[in-house]
Amino acid sequence: MVWRPAFRLVARYILDHRRTGEHYPGYITDIDLSFCRETIAQQTGLQLSHYLQIKTDLEMQLNQAMRQIDWLSSGM
């Protein structure tokens, strides 16, 4: 999966603000889907499963971008 430039920018921001320089996953703690409600679930409305799936997808892409930056930074 190819990550988008936005994920790379967010990943770089997160990594730059970690105090210890340790490498560990990022997690999303809040998500607002109200602006895309009609696109995601026009018939049923937003369900918990929608939030969890989108949160999981975003975290996967963000963490992939962080791993890629770590890999590039380490000179591999």
RAJO-V459573 format. One record per pair of residues at least 12 apart in sequence whose C-alpha atoms are under 10 Angstrom apart, sorted by the first residue. I is the first residue (numbers start at 1). J is the second residue. Records with the same first field share a line. If there is no record, write none. Layout:
BEGIN
I = J, J
END
This chain:
BEGIN
1 = 61, 64
2 = 61, 64, 65
3 = 60, 61, 62, 63, 64, 65, 68
4 = 61, 62, 65
5 = 65
6 = 62, 65
7 = 58, 59, 61, 62, 63, 64, 65, 66
8 = 61, 62, 63, 64, 65, 66, 68, 69
9 = 62, 65, 66
10 = 62, 65, 66
11 = 26, 61, 62, 63, 64, 65, 66, 67, 68, 69, 70
12 = 62, 65, 66, 69, 70
13 = 66
14 = 26, 62, 66
15 = 66, 69, 70
23 = 66, 67, 70
24 = 63, 66, 67
25 = 59, 60, 62, 63, 64, 66, 67
26 = 59, 60, 62, 63, 66
27 = 55, 56, 58, 59, 60, 62, 63
28 = 55, 56, 58, 59, 62
29 = 55
30 = 51, 55
31 = 51, 52, 54, 55
32 = 51
33 = 46, 50, 51, 54
34 = 46
37 = 50
40 = 54
END
